Amino acid sequence: MLLHGTTLSLPIRSPLRFPSPSITHNNHNNHHLRKFSLSSSSQHTYAISDEELASRGFLFRRTIENLNLDQLNSVFVAVGFPKRDTDKIKVALEHTDSLVWVEYETTKRPVAFARATGDGVFNAIIWDVVVDPSFQGIGLGKAVIERVVEELLEKGITNIALYSEPRVLGFYRPLGFVSDPDGIRGMVYSRKNNRNN
Ligand SMILES: CC(C)(COP(=O)(O)OP(=O)(O)OC[C@H]1O[C@@H](n2cnc3c(N)ncnc32)[C@H](O)[C@@H]1OP(=O)(O)O)[C@@H](O)C(=O)NCCC(=O)NCCS
């Protein structure tokens, strides 16, 4: 997520609740565009296992090795994020604690992405959650969030926050995120407001 949203989802304080299994729809001709159903991988229960993703041509990646940052930038732009300097994205990723992306085997291009920064112990913030528009609605967004959150929880990091645009609150809620927990409100430094002071 970028900081152009206005609604802040603050830390979850309880274990992640995974949503109920998604119904498999077969209304797409391409097999990779079918929604994924609940399945367990070797260690975790995710909406879609790494193995099932791979069988559909989606390869789960956890490092920036082989990640083409210009192509990633193109996905950001395709979903409406402002185009950013690729060199700065590289620096941001080098300062990222947890990162997951999905490579589409056919094109070798990134089609889904999410990352988290934090202090490595207590707190993390999830950023830049995107799915290429051609691949939205088939479970990839849920898949990357589940894995980023799981990796953070495995590190003992339980204060996990993100910024959500209003139109995607319904995407994050079933993944365990709540708005304004216990009435706590997020605040973001605004250069615009301070210029007016
Ligand atoms: C938001 C986004 C990451 C979701 O990814 P996706 O791959 O399309 O979502 P999924 O297919 O994994 O959907 C998972 C579930 O969330 C639901 N969902 C997806 N987008 C939703 C939305 N905007 N509002 C409510 N529910 C949503 C799906 O219906 C699905 O429900 P189900 O599990 O009951 O079947 C993707 O649409 C995207 O990249 N949007 C543009 C960028 C953006 O807005 N990023 C977030 C910035 S805060």
The ligand as an ORCA input file, in Angstrom:
! r2SCAN-3c Opt
* xyz 0 1
  C      -6.551     -5.563     -3.486
  C      -5.867     -6.657     -4.281
  C      -4.434     -6.810     -3.762
  C      -6.616     -7.973     -4.057
  O      -5.927     -9.001     -4.730
  P      -6.742    -10.124     -5.524
  O      -5.753    -11.154     -5.951
  O      -7.569     -9.508     -6.565
  O      -7.689    -10.695     -4.384
  P      -8.017    -12.234     -4.105
  O      -8.429    -12.869     -5.376
  O      -6.901    -12.848     -3.359
  O      -9.289    -12.086     -3.174
  C      -9.334    -12.683     -1.910
  C     -10.708    -12.402     -1.324
  O     -10.862    -10.988     -1.139
  C     -11.999    -10.546     -1.847
  N     -11.686     -9.226     -2.391
  C     -10.754     -8.924     -3.313
  N     -10.729     -7.591     -3.522
  C     -11.659     -7.067     -2.724
  C     -12.106     -5.739     -2.479
  N     -11.589     -4.668     -3.112
  N     -13.081     -5.551     -1.552
  C     -13.613     -6.607     -0.893
  N     -13.219     -7.899     -1.082
  C     -12.260     -8.113     -1.977
  C     -12.234    -11.571     -2.933
  O     -13.574    -11.596     -3.347
  C     -11.841    -12.839     -2.226
  O     -12.902    -13.264     -1.398
  P     -13.117    -14.822     -1.061
  O     -11.862    -15.308     -0.375
  O     -14.302    -14.824     -0.174
  O     -13.344    -15.501     -2.377
  C      -5.866     -6.392     -5.799
  O      -7.192     -6.231     -6.238
  C      -5.071     -5.178     -6.202
  O      -3.876     -5.278     -6.484
  N      -5.735     -4.000     -6.235
  C      -5.078     -2.790     -6.686
  C      -4.005     -2.351     -5.721
  C      -4.561     -2.097     -4.347
  O      -5.616     -1.514     -4.178
  N      -3.796     -2.568     -3.322
  C      -4.136     -2.359     -1.962
  C      -3.775     -0.956     -1.596
  S      -4.342     -0.553      0.058
*
